[in-house]
């Protein structure tokens, strides 16, 4: 629509219209200017804000980029370290695998070389075996030929059957073998006697005359004599309190029975039994018998026994002139005074063995002082067997070593009963063993029941009589020696050596006995003529 067509065209209208237009144009221009300035100002503000935002965005972008780079670097370093660690670990594993492979290769090479060597040996052995088999076959044929010829000759000469000739031939071969064996045995004994120093010393040691010493025996019970039967009631006490106190303090069983004026102390520990005996005797003489007094008297008895043990040990050391012995070892030697083995007092036995060992050592050129020292201590383990488990020889050797005794003395203590760890090696070992055997095996040293003794003697004689060619046998010296009388027609001198060894082996295999048994085979040839 055209606005000019709506306005009337007159001057006033034109004047006013122009004014209006001019004012409108002026105001429009003014408004335009203001608007333009405002727009420019706003545009500047927008540009400033935009530039600020761009700068801020740029800074943030740079920060983000920098942090991203740092994070990426850290991750990269971590990945790099992880990769290096895994690489090192893989490298170590590969090195270990290479070592294993190389070791297996070496072991396989060794095994292959061993197998090749064994194959060569087997091949060589097979060839040698084939040669031996061939030689054996040839020798067998030759033997068969000789046997056939021998059979024919025996049958022709002796008019024997084939079975008789075979039996005769076997007897001849057996006799020849026994004869050769006996000659070899005698030759070996002769060479050993002449050349072997240890064998010579052992023979000299065992040939020393038996020592004759005192004999002491005691059983596992002790009888205490009472002044009257009324004393039994006082020892028992009201409701048995006195006897219970005695048994608890001493560890001994007190038997009160119908035996007149006596009670019995039963205990396998000899020192406890002796303490109980002394305590009861003191209570009887004191007259005051009640638990408090019993405890006091038992304590005095223990002190008295301890003093007696130490005095006995010091007396033994003084009598044998042994110096530098530890106080605890001296005490154990004294404790053997109350220790018995096969009813033989071990204190007297140790003294006896020390004297014998000193005499043997002087004869064969060994230090007698060291021999006496080892002999005195050889059974100290028996004083500890109530406290420790095991062989008394091993216990004694270990205890002596603990208290700084010389190694050869400790070994001799352990070797007087040879075991896996203590074998007979030195002359001192043989001396202690021989002296111990002499002391324990002498007549009267150790008692046994009459029935057991008779059975053992009979068994020894029966074993000897079971051999062919034996006429009679006699066990003498309390069963320590066996004398065998043989027929001179059936047994010659060389066969007598073999017979004595066969009897010895059978006795060792079938019998149990203390000490040793000497077996003597006696062959006697008699020529008798009668003058008329």
C-alpha positions as CSV (number, residue, x, y, z in Angstrom):
1,X,0.0,0.0,0.0
2,X,1.3,3.5,-0.9
3,X,1.0,5.9,2.1
4,X,1.2,9.0,-0.2
5,X,-2.2,8.4,-1.7
6,X,-3.7,8.7,1.8
7,X,-2.4,12.2,2.5
8,X,-4.2,15.3,0.9
9,X,-1.9,17.4,-1.2
10,X,-2.1,21.1,0.1
11,X,0.6,23.5,1.3
12,X,-0.2,23.2,4.9
13,X,-0.3,19.6,4.5
14,X,2.9,19.8,2.7
15,X,4.4,22.1,5.3
16,X,3.4,20.1,8.1
17,X,4.1,17.0,6.3
18,X,7.6,18.2,5.5
19,X,8.2,19.2,9.0
20,X,7.0,15.9,10.2
21,X,9.1,14.2,7.7
22,X,12.1,16.3,8.6
23,X,11.5,15.8,12.3
24,X,10.9,12.2,11.7
25,X,14.1,12.0,9.6
26,X,16.0,14.0,12.2
27,X,14.7,11.9,15.0
28,X,15.3,8.8,13.0
29,X,18.8,9.9,12.4
30,X,19.3,10.8,16.0
31,X,17.8,7.4,16.9
32,X,19.9,5.7,14.4
33,X,23.0,7.4,15.8
34,X,22.1,6.4,19.3
35,X,21.2,2.9,18.2
36,X,24.4,2.7,16.2
37,X,26.4,3.8,19.2
38,X,24.6,1.4,21.4
39,X,25.0,-1.4,18.8
40,X,28.7,-0.6,18.5
41,X,29.1,-0.5,22.2
42,X,27.2,-3.8,22.5
43,X,29.2,-5.2,19.7
44,X,32.4,-4.1,21.5
45,X,31.2,-5.7,24.6
46,X,30.2,-8.8,22.8
47,X,33.6,-8.8,21.1
48,X,35.4,-8.3,24.4
49,X,33.3,-11.0,26.0
50,X,34.0,-13.2,23.0
51,X,37.7,-12.5,23.1
52,X,37.7,-13.1,26.9
53,X,35.9,-16.3,26.4
54,X,38.2,-17.3,23.6
55,X,41.2,-16.5,25.7
56,X,39.7,-18.3,28.7
57,X,38.8,-21.3,26.4
58,X,42.4,-21.1,24.9
59,X,43.9,-21.2,28.4
60,X,41.6,-24.0,29.5
61,X,42.4,-25.8,26.3
62,X,46.1,-25.4,26.9
63,X,45.6,-26.6,30.5
64,X,43.6,-29.6,29.3
65,X,46.2,-30.3,26.7
66,X,49.0,-29.9,29.2
67,X,47.3,-32.2,31.7
68,X,46.5,-34.6,29.0
69,X,50.1,-34.6,27.9
70,X,51.3,-35.1,31.5
71,X,48.8,-37.9,32.0
72,X,49.8,-39.5,28.7
73,X,53.5,-39.2,29.7
74,X,52.8,-40.8,33.1
75,X,50.8,-43.6,31.5
76,X,53.5,-44.0,29.0
77,X,56.2,-44.2,31.7
78,X,54.1,-46.7,33.7
79,X,53.5,-48.8,30.6
80,X,57.2,-48.6,29.8
81,X,58.2,-49.6,33.3
82,X,55.6,-52.4,33.3
83,X,56.9,-53.5,29.9
84,X,60.5,-53.4,31.1
85,X,59.6,-55.4,34.3
86,X,57.7,-58.0,32.3
87,X,60.6,-58.1,29.8
88,X,63.1,-58.7,32.6
89,X,60.9,-61.3,34.2
90,X,60.5,-63.1,30.9
91,X,64.2,-62.8,30.4
92,X,64.9,-64.4,33.8
93,X,62.4,-67.2,33.1
94,X,64.0,-67.7,29.7
95,X,67.5,-67.9,31.4
96,X,66.2,-70.4,33.9
97,X,64.6,-72.4,31.2
98,X,67.9,-72.2,29.2
99,X,69.8,-73.4,32.3
100,X,67.4,-76.3,32.8
101,X,67.5,-77.2,29.2
102,X,71.3,-77.1,29.2
103,X,71.4,-79.2,32.5
104,X,69.0,-81.7,31.0
105,X,71.1,-81.8,27.8
106,X,74.2,-82.4,30.0
107,X,72.5,-85.1,32.0
108,X,71.2,-86.6,28.8
109,X,74.7,-86.5,27.4
110,X,76.0,-88.2,30.5
111,X,73.3,-90.8,30.4
112,X,73.9,-91.4,26.8
113,X,77.6,-91.8,27.4
114,X,76.9,-94.1,30.4
115,X,74.5,-96.1,28.3
116,X,77.0,-96.3,25.5
117,X,79.7,-97.4,28.0
118,X,77.3,-100.0,29.5
119,X,76.4,-101.2,26.1
120,X,80.1,-101.6,25.4
121,X,80.6,-103.4,28.7
122,X,77.6,-105.6,28.0
123,X,78.9,-106.4,24.6
124,X,82.3,-107.2,26.1
125,X,80.7,-109.2,28.9
126,X,78.5,-111.1,26.5
127,X,81.5,-112.0,24.5
128,X,83.5,-113.0,27.6
129,X,80.5,-114.9,28.8
130,X,80.2,-116.8,25.5
131,X,83.9,-117.6,25.7
132,X,83.5,-118.8,29.3
133,X,80.4,-120.8,28.4
134,X,82.4,-122.4,25.6
135,X,85.3,-123.1,27.9
136,X,82.9,-124.4,30.5
137,X,81.3,-126.6,28.0
138,X,84.6,-128.0,27.0
139,X,85.7,-128.5,30.6
140,X,82.3,-130.1,31.4
141,X,82.8,-132.5,28.6
142,X,86.3,-133.2,29.9
143,X,85.0,-133.7,33.4
144,X,82.3,-136.0,32.2
145,X,84.9,-138.0,30.3
146,X,87.1,-138.2,33.4
147,X,84.1,-139.1,35.6
148,X,83.1,-141.9,33.3
149,X,86.7,-143.1,33.2
150,X,86.9,-142.8,37.0
151,X,83.7,-144.7,37.4
152,X,84.8,-147.5,35.1
153,X,88.2,-147.7,36.9
154,X,86.6,-147.7,40.4
155,X,84.0,-150.3,39.3
156,X,86.8,-152.4,37.7
157,X,89.3,-152.1,40.5
158,X,87.1,-152.2,43.6
159,X,84.3,-154.3,42.1
160,X,81.9,-151.6,43.1
161,X,78.5,-150.6,41.6
162,X,78.1,-147.2,40.1
163,X,76.2,-145.9,43.2
164,X,78.9,-147.1,45.6
165,X,81.6,-145.6,43.4
166,X,79.7,-142.3,43.3
167,X,79.4,-142.2,47.1
168,X,83.0,-143.1,47.6
169,X,84.1,-140.4,45.2
170,X,82.0,-137.8,47.0
171,X,83.5,-138.8,50.3
172,X,87.0,-138.5,48.9
173,X,86.2,-135.0,47.5
174,X,84.7,-133.9,50.7
175,X,87.7,-135.1,52.8
176,X,90.1,-133.4,50.4
177,X,88.1,-130.1,50.6
178,X,88.1,-130.2,54.4
179,X,91.8,-131.0,54.5
180,X,92.6,-128.1,52.2
181,X,90.3,-125.8,54.2
182,X,92.0,-126.8,57.5
183,X,95.4,-126.3,56.0
184,X,94.3,-122.8,54.8
185,X,92.9,-121.9,58.2
186,X,96.1,-123.0,60.0
187,X,98.2,-121.0,57.5
188,X,96.0,-117.8,58.0
189,X,96.3,-118.2,61.8
190,X,100.0,-118.6,61.6
191,X,100.4,-115.5,59.4
192,X,98.1,-113.4,61.6
193,X,100.0,-114.4,64.7
194,X,103.3,-113.5,63.2
195,X,102.4,-110.3,61.3
196,X,99.2,-108.6,62.7
197,X,100.1,-106.3,65.6
198,X,96.5,-105.8,66.7
199,X,95.8,-109.5,66.7
200,X,99.0,-110.1,68.7
201,X,98.0,-107.5,71.3
202,X,94.5,-108.9,71.5
203,X,95.9,-112.4,72.0
204,X,98.3,-111.2,74.7
205,X,95.5,-109.2,76.4
206,X,93.0,-112.2,76.5
207,X,95.8,-114.5,77.7
208,X,96.5,-112.5,80.9
209,X,95.8,-114.5,84.1
210,X,92.3,-114.0,85.5
211,X,92.1,-111.5,88.3
212,X,90.8,-112.9,91.6
213,X,88.9,-110.2,93.5
214,X,86.1,-109.8,96.1
215,X,82.6,-110.9,95.3
216,X,79.6,-108.9,96.5
217,X,76.0,-109.8,95.7
218,X,72.7,-108.2,96.6
219,X,69.1,-108.7,95.3
220,X,66.4,-106.2,94.6
221,X,65.1,-106.4,98.2
222,X,66.6,-105.4,101.6
223,X,65.6,-106.9,104.9
224,X,65.6,-104.5,107.9
225,X,65.8,-106.1,111.4
226,X,63.4,-104.8,114.0
227,X,63.9,-104.9,117.8
228,X,60.4,-106.4,118.2
229,X,57.2,-107.1,116.4
230,X,55.6,-104.1,118.1
231,X,57.8,-101.8,116.0
232,X,55.8,-102.9,112.9
233,X,52.7,-101.2,114.2
234,X,54.6,-98.0,114.9
235,X,56.2,-98.0,111.4
236,X,52.7,-98.5,109.9
237,X,51.3,-95.7,112.1
238,X,47.7,-94.6,112.7
239,X,45.7,-95.5,109.6
240,X,49.0,-96.2,107.8
241,X,50.2,-92.6,107.7
242,X,53.8,-93.4,108.7
243,X,54.3,-96.1,106.1
244,X,52.7,-94.0,103.4
245,X,55.0,-91.1,104.2
246,X,58.0,-93.4,104.1
247,X,57.0,-94.9,100.7
248,X,56.2,-91.4,99.3
249,X,59.5,-89.8,100.4
250,X,61.8,-92.8,99.5
251,X,60.0,-94.3,96.5
252,X,60.4,-97.8,98.1
253,X,57.7,-100.4,98.6
254,X,57.7,-101.5,102.3
255,X,56.4,-105.0,102.9
256,X,55.2,-105.8,106.4
257,X,54.3,-109.5,106.6
258,X,54.4,-112.3,109.2
259,X,58.2,-112.5,109.2
260,X,59.2,-112.1,112.8
261,X,61.1,-108.9,113.7
262,X,61.8,-107.9,110.1
263,X,60.3,-105.9,107.3
264,X,61.2,-106.0,103.6
265,X,62.2,-103.0,101.4
266,X,61.5,-103.7,97.7
267,X,62.8,-101.4,94.9
268,X,65.0,-101.8,91.8
269,X,66.7,-98.5,92.5
270,X,69.5,-99.5,95.0
271,X,70.2,-95.9,96.2
272,X,66.5,-95.4,97.2
273,X,66.5,-98.7,98.9
274,X,69.6,-97.8,100.9
275,X,68.1,-94.4,101.9
276,X,65.0,-96.1,103.1
277,X,67.0,-98.6,105.2
278,X,69.1,-95.9,106.9
279,X,66.0,-93.8,107.5
280,X,64.1,-96.7,109.2
281,X,67.1,-97.7,111.3
282,X,67.5,-94.1,112.5
283,X,63.8,-93.8,113.2
284,X,63.9,-97.0,115.3
285,X,66.8,-95.8,117.3
286,X,65.3,-92.4,117.7
287,X,61.9,-93.7,118.8
288,X,59.9,-90.7,117.4
289,X,58.0,-91.9,114.4
290,X,55.6,-89.5,112.8
291,X,55.4,-87.9,109.3
292,X,57.3,-84.7,110.1
293,X,60.1,-86.6,111.8
294,X,60.2,-89.1,108.9
295,X,60.7,-86.3,106.4
296,X,63.6,-84.9,108.5
297,X,65.2,-88.3,108.9
298,X,64.9,-89.2,105.2
299,X,66.5,-85.8,104.3
300,X,69.5,-86.7,106.6
301,X,69.7,-90.2,105.1
302,X,69.8,-88.7,101.5
303,X,72.6,-86.4,102.6
304,X,74.5,-89.2,104.2
305,X,74.2,-91.4,101.0
306,X,75.3,-88.5,98.9
307,X,78.4,-88.0,101.1
308,X,79.1,-91.7,101.0
309,X,78.8,-91.7,97.1
310,X,81.3,-88.9,96.8
311,X,83.7,-90.4,99.3
312,X,83.6,-93.7,97.4
313,X,84.3,-92.0,94.1
314,X,87.2,-90.0,95.6
315,X,88.6,-93.2,97.2
316,X,88.5,-95.0,93.8
317,X,90.3,-92.1,92.1
318,X,92.9,-92.0,94.8
319,X,93.6,-95.7,94.8
320,X,94.1,-95.8,91.0
321,X,96.1,-92.5,91.0
322,X,93.8,-90.9,88.4
323,X,94.1,-87.1,88.2
324,X,92.0,-84.3,86.6
325,X,88.7,-86.2,86.7
326,X,85.5,-84.0,86.7
327,X,83.6,-83.9,90.0
328,X,80.4,-85.2,88.3
329,X,82.3,-88.2,86.9
330,X,83.7,-88.9,90.4
331,X,80.2,-88.8,91.8
332,X,79.0,-91.3,89.2
333,X,81.8,-93.7,90.0
334,X,80.8,-93.6,93.6
335,X,77.1,-94.1,92.7
336,X,78.2,-97.5,91.2
337,X,78.6,-98.7,94.8
338,X,74.9,-99.1,94.9
339,X,74.5,-100.5,91.4
340,X,74.5,-104.3,90.7
341,X,74.6,-106.2,87.4
342,X,74.0,-109.9,87.4
343,X,74.4,-109.6,91.2
344,X,77.9,-108.2,90.7
345,X,78.6,-104.9,92.4
346,X,79.6,-102.4,89.7
347,X,81.9,-100.3,91.9
348,X,84.0,-103.3,92.7
349,X,83.7,-104.4,89.1
350,X,85.0,-101.1,87.8
351,X,87.9,-101.1,90.2
352,X,88.7,-104.7,89.2
353,X,88.6,-103.9,85.5
354,X,90.9,-100.8,86.1
355,X,93.5,-103.0,87.8
356,X,93.3,-105.7,85.0
357,X,93.4,-103.0,82.3
358,X,96.5,-101.4,83.8
359,X,98.3,-104.7,84.0
360,X,97.4,-105.6,80.4
361,X,98.5,-102.1,79.2
362,X,101.8,-102.4,80.9
363,X,102.4,-105.7,79.3
364,X,101.7,-104.6,75.7
365,X,103.2,-101.1,75.8
366,X,100.1,-99.0,76.1
367,X,99.8,-96.1,78.6
368,X,98.5,-97.8,81.8
369,X,97.2,-94.5,83.3
370,X,94.9,-94.0,80.3
371,X,93.8,-97.6,80.4
372,X,92.9,-97.3,84.1
373,X,91.0,-94.1,83.5
374,X,88.9,-95.6,80.7
375,X,88.3,-98.8,82.7
376,X,87.2,-97.0,85.8
377,X,84.7,-95.0,83.7
378,X,83.6,-97.8,81.3
379,X,80.3,-98.5,83.3
380,X,79.3,-95.0,84.5
381,X,76.4,-95.2,82.1
382,X,74.8,-97.8,84.4
383,X,74.5,-95.1,87.1
384,X,72.5,-93.0,84.6
385,X,70.3,-95.7,83.1
386,X,67.5,-94.9,85.6
387,X,67.4,-91.4,84.1
388,X,68.3,-91.9,80.4
389,X,67.3,-94.4,77.8
390,X,69.8,-96.4,75.7
391,X,72.9,-98.5,76.0
392,X,74.9,-97.8,79.1
393,X,78.1,-97.9,77.0
394,X,76.8,-95.2,74.6
395,X,75.4,-93.1,77.5
396,X,78.7,-93.3,79.4
397,X,80.8,-92.3,76.3
398,X,78.6,-89.3,75.6
399,X,78.6,-88.2,79.3
400,X,82.4,-88.5,79.5
401,X,82.8,-86.5,76.3
402,X,80.5,-83.9,77.7
403,X,82.9,-83.5,80.7
404,X,86.0,-83.1,78.5
405,X,87.5,-86.6,78.7
406,X,90.0,-87.5,75.9
407,X,88.5,-88.8,72.6
408,X,90.2,-92.2,72.8
409,X,89.0,-92.7,76.4
410,X,85.4,-91.9,75.4
411,X,85.7,-94.2,72.4
412,X,87.0,-97.1,74.6
413,X,84.0,-96.5,77.0
414,X,81.5,-96.8,74.1
415,X,83.4,-99.7,72.4
416,X,83.4,-102.1,75.3
417,X,80.0,-103.1,74.0
418,X,80.6,-102.6,70.2
419,X,77.8,-100.9,68.3
420,X,77.3,-99.1,65.0
421,X,78.9,-95.9,66.2
422,X,81.6,-97.5,68.4
423,X,83.7,-100.2,66.8
424,X,86.8,-101.8,68.2
425,X,89.7,-99.9,66.6
426,X,92.6,-99.1,68.9
427,X,94.5,-101.3,71.4
428,X,92.9,-99.3,74.2
429,X,89.5,-100.5,73.0
430,X,90.6,-104.1,73.1
431,X,92.1,-103.7,76.5
432,X,88.9,-102.4,78.1
433,X,86.8,-105.1,76.4
434,X,89.2,-107.9,77.5
435,X,89.5,-106.6,81.1
436,X,85.7,-106.2,81.3
437,X,85.2,-109.8,80.0
438,X,87.8,-111.1,82.4
439,X,86.1,-109.5,85.4
440,X,82.6,-110.6,84.5
441,X,83.6,-114.1,83.3
442,X,85.8,-115.2,86.2
443,X,84.3,-118.0,88.4
444,X,82.1,-116.6,91.1
445,X,81.8,-113.1,89.7
446,X,78.2,-113.5,88.6
447,X,75.7,-115.9,90.0
448,X,72.9,-117.7,88.1
449,X,70.3,-120.2,89.2
450,X,71.5,-123.8,89.6
451,X,68.8,-125.0,87.1
452,X,69.8,-122.4,84.5
453,X,73.5,-123.3,84.9
454,X,72.8,-127.1,84.6
455,X,70.7,-126.5,81.5
456,X,73.3,-124.4,79.9
457,X,76.1,-126.9,80.5
458,X,73.9,-129.7,79.1
459,X,73.1,-127.7,76.0
460,X,76.8,-127.0,75.4
461,X,77.7,-130.7,75.7
462,X,74.7,-131.7,73.5
463,X,75.8,-129.4,70.7
464,X,79.3,-130.9,70.8
465,X,78.0,-134.5,70.8
466,X,75.8,-133.8,67.7
467,X,78.9,-133.7,65.5
468,X,80.3,-136.8,63.7
469,X,83.5,-138.2,65.2
470,X,83.0,-136.9,68.7
471,X,83.3,-139.5,71.4
472,X,82.7,-137.4,74.6
473,X,82.5,-133.8,75.6
474,X,82.9,-132.1,79.0
475,X,81.9,-128.5,79.9
476,X,84.3,-127.3,82.7
477,X,85.2,-124.0,84.3
478,X,81.5,-123.3,85.1
479,X,80.7,-123.6,81.4
480,X,83.4,-121.3,80.3
481,X,85.4,-124.1,78.5
482,X,84.3,-127.1,76.5
483,X,86.7,-130.0,75.9
484,X,85.7,-132.3,73.1
485,X,87.3,-135.8,72.8
486,X,87.3,-137.1,69.2
487,X,88.0,-140.5,67.6
488,X,91.5,-140.5,66.1
489,X,90.3,-142.9,63.3
490,X,87.5,-140.5,62.1
491,X,89.1,-137.1,62.7
492,X,92.7,-136.2,61.8
493,X,94.7,-133.1,63.1
494,X,93.6,-130.8,60.3
495,X,89.9,-131.9,60.6
496,X,90.1,-131.1,64.3
497,X,90.7,-127.4,63.5
498,X,87.6,-127.4,61.3
499,X,85.5,-129.3,63.9
500,X,86.4,-126.8,66.7
501,X,85.2,-123.9,64.5
502,X,82.0,-125.7,63.5
503,X,81.2,-126.3,67.2
504,X,82.0,-122.7,68.0
505,X,79.7,-121.3,65.3
506,X,76.8,-123.6,66.4
507,X,77.2,-122.5,70.0
508,X,77.2,-118.9,69.1
509,X,74.1,-119.3,67.0
510,X,72.0,-121.4,69.3
511,X,73.0,-120.4,72.9
512,X,72.9,-117.2,75.0
513,X,75.6,-117.0,77.6
514,X,77.7,-114.4,79.4
515,X,81.3,-113.8,78.5
516,X,82.9,-116.4,76.2
517,X,83.4,-120.1,75.9
518,X,86.7,-121.7,75.0
519,X,86.3,-124.9,72.8
520,X,89.2,-127.3,72.8
521,X,89.2,-130.4,70.5
522,X,91.4,-133.2,71.8
523,X,92.6,-136.0,69.4
524,X,94.6,-138.8,71.1
525,X,96.3,-141.8,69.4
526,X,97.1,-144.7,71.6
527,X,99.2,-147.8,70.9
528,X,98.8,-150.7,73.3
529,X,100.8,-153.9,73.6
530,X,100.7,-156.6,76.2
531,X,103.8,-158.3,77.4
532,X,103.4,-161.9,78.5
